[in-house]
Amino acid sequence: MNHMNMVTTPPDQAAISALQSKLVAALKPILPEHALLWEPEDTIPYECDGLAAYRRMPLAVALPETEEQAAQILKICYAMQVPVVPRGSGTGLSGGAMPIAQGLVLSLAKLKKIVSIDPFTRTAVVQPGVRNLAISEAVAHLGLYYAPDPSSQIACSIGGNINENSGGVHCLKYGLTLHNVLKVRGLLMNGDAVEFGSLAPDSPGLDLLAIMIGSEGMLAVVTEVTVKLVAKPKLARVIMASFDDIEKGGDAVAAIIAAGIIPAGLEMMDKATTRAVEEFVHAGYDLNAEAILLCESDGTPEEVAEEIERMTKVLEEAGASGIQISQDESERLKFWSGRKNAFPAAGRLAADYYCMDGTIPRRHIATLLKRIQVMEKKYGLGCLNVFHAGDGNMHPLILFNGADQDEWHRAEDFGTEILEACVELGGTITGEHGVGIEKINSMCVQFGEGEREAFWGVKEAFDPERLLNPDKAIPTLHRCAEYGRMRISGGALPFPELERF
């Protein structure tokens, strides 16, 4: 297929209405009345995910209650050549679950059963609509929990975690979704069932599980997941270290890892973020510090005591101006409450904020933070910086007013420049939020033509008709050529079919 000439013209409203009527008529026999939505007042909640800056109305929304219904829906859409966008809880931040023009949103929210729990093998089988935190709640009485803990874990679904390969504040030690899932069952666009991975430590053939996790709903629709469970540590304590200089804080992160210490969590916030958070949740943060680190140790009491002592020594040598160690579980949770509430705290400072997601080598943390300070002046917008320091996953929060189109465009350009700086420093344009539509132009900067063609090859091996969450994550050669011309001329390539604020 020639990607260079993939330019689509939206059909007129009459054609859209006719397609909608045909699709709804085909789906009505297989779904309960409450599980099929097509009136605007019913479908408008599905026009975007957590990236509310971009919105688009779907033809219809289907909410299957069984895997069989989901398979039938896909077969109908495949026969009608209607694009399908899988959707979990809608907490994603890259537009990955935003509807496609003249397409169906397939919500897996009703598939929310915990199918089985096996304390002996430490595994659980769950449906995609199960909330991340609900898994840990269901196995807490067994002394177990599910390790990946994104900040949205109270609401995000495990199916969405699979699609985005979600992480969390404890991913440095316990890994991302990829490292905590054994098996995924799903449906191809034509409705056929497929399984990735196995219960064995390894499975024969290609490791397709690794391809599926983080594929942003472009390869298959998740219908069942087998996750690993881990034992709750007997004790956890966290160090709050203050630094009077951002560079010292960044260097401290690298020093901890260089010392052979892998903390359970290693998070960093700049002064603007700690001030915003402290006013919101009163976590006890040092408001005079230019940056603070949260360094957590967990395990047996003896292991924790030794690791806390080692980390304290490294932090002191790195120039920490203050060190405070949690004395009990209540204080530990209090320290973490600030980091977990950084995003809502940002919402109190401006009408809107744009949450970026890029990754850089740890040694360049201070370099990027200083560049962002220069960008704040360039674009006339504030920025809070909070990130998973242990793996260099940055989450700059750009503050702006979405009612002002000029501010929104400046925020977009600000975010684009941050991502390009991440690539320049040897990092990537995303750590855990995915590409979606938000970073699709930046993919042109990160990857060359041959690499993008290889990505298309994987996509087409699973979905040759390009109907499953199309126009996401992988840019066409035509888009990249246009983007290159726009960047040279000082502009940015817009998304003409998307509604914005």
C-alpha positions, 0 to 999 in steps of 0.5 A, a space after each residue: 500500500 502506498 502510504 505517501 498518497 493516503 489522503 482521505 476526504 470526509 463524506 458529507 453529512 447525508 452519507 454519515 447519517 446513512 452509514 450510522 443508520 446501517 451500522 446501528 441496525 446491524 448491531 441492535 440484534 446482538 446488544 441490549 438496548 442500553 448497550 448501544 448508543 448513537 444519539 449525540 447526547 449519549 455519545 458525547 462522553 466518548 468524544 475524547 479520552 483524558 486528552 480533552 484538547 482533541 475531540 471527535 464524535 463517533 458514529 456509535 458506541 457499543 458496550 458489549 457484556 461478553 466476549 462473544 458480543 464483542 466478537 460479533 460487533 467486530 465481525 459486523 464492522 469488518 464486513 461493513 469496513 467501519 473503523 473501530 476504536 477500543 476504549 477502556 476507562 478513558 483515562 489515557 492522555 494521548 488521544 489513543 481512545 479518541 473516536 475515528 471519523 465515521 467509526 465505532 467506539 468499542 467500550 470494554 467497560 462492562 467486561 469487569 469480572 475478576 475471573 479467577 485468583 490463584 494464590 499458589 501460582 500468584 496469578 489472577 485472570 481478569 477482564 479488561 474493564 477491571 480497574 487497576 487498583 481493584 486487582 490489588 484490593 481483591 487479593 489484599 487478604 492473601 498478602 498479595 498485590 498487582 505491582 504497576 500503579 499508575 497515578 490513575 490506578 483508582 480509575 484506569 482499566 487493565 485493558 487500557 494498561 495493556 494498550 499503553 504499557 502503563 507504569 507508575 511510581 514503583 515501576 523502577 523496581 517492579 516493572 511496567 505492565 509488560 513485566 507483570 502480565 503473563 498472557 493476553 487474550 484478544 480479538 482481531 478486527 475480523 472477530 477471530 480470537 487470539 492469545 499472546 503469551 502463556 502461563 509458562 516462563 517462556 513460550 515457543 515462537 516469537 514473543 508476540 506478547 511484547 508486541 501486543 502490550 503497548 500496541 495502543 489498541 491497533 492490533 487486537 481488542 483485549 478481552 482477558 488478561 492473566 497478571 502476575 501478583 507479588 507479595 506485599 513487602 513487610 515494610 516500606 519507608 520513604 526518604 524525602 530529600 531536598 536540594 537547593 539546586 535542580 542539577 544536584 537533584 538530577 545528579 543524585 538520581 544517577 548516583 543512587 542507581 550507580 551505587 547499585 541501589 534499585 529503590 522501590 520508587 524514585 520520584 522527583 518534583 521541582 519547586 513549582 510542583 511542590 508548592 502547588 502540591 503542598 497547597 492542595 494536600 499538605 504532604 509536608 514538602 520542603 517549600 524552599 527546595 528547588 527540587 525534592 526526591 522521594 526515594 522508597 525502600 521496601 522489603 524486610 525490616 532488615 533490608 529496608 534499614 540497610 537500604 535507607 542507610 545506603 541511600 541516605 549516604 548517597 543523597 548526602 554526598 550528592 548535596 542534599 540540603 535536607 533529609 526526612 525519613 518516614 517514621 510510620 506508614 501514615 507518614 509514608 503515604 502522606 509523602 506519596 500523596 503529594 506525588 500522586 496528586 500532582 496532576 489535580 494540584 496543577 488543575 488548581 493553578 490554571 484553566 487547563 494543563 497539558 501533560 507531556 510524557 517523554 523519557 531521557 537518560 537519567 544523567 540529562 534530567 537537570 539539562 532538560 529541566 533547565 531547557 524547559 525553564 528557557 521554554 517557559 519564557 519563550 512561550 509565556 506559559 508556566 510549567 510544573 515538572 514531575 517525573 519518574 526520576 528512576 527511569 527518566 520518564 518526565 511529565 512536564 505539566 504545561 499550564 494554559 487557558 484552553 479558551 484562548 486559542 493562541 495559548 493552546 497553540 503555544 502550549 502545543 508548540 511548547 510540548 513539541 519542543 520538549 519532546 524534540 529535546 528528549 530525542 536530542 538528549 538520547 531519549 524517547 517521545 513517550 514513556 508510558 502515555 503512548 503516542 495516540 494522536 498527540 505525539 504522532 508528528 513527533 514520531 517523525 522526529 524519533 524514527 526514520 522512514 525504514 523504521 516507520 515502514 516496519 511498524 506499518 508491516 506489524 500493523 498490517 500483519 494483524 489488521 491488513 484493512 487498517 480498521 482497528 484504531 487507525 490513524 493513531 501512533 504510526 504516521 504515514 510517510 505523507 504526514 512526515 513529509 508534510 511535518 518536516 516542511 512545516 517545521 522548517 518553515 517554523 510552523 506545526 502540522 495541524 490535525 485538520 479533522 479534529 475539533 479542539 477546545 
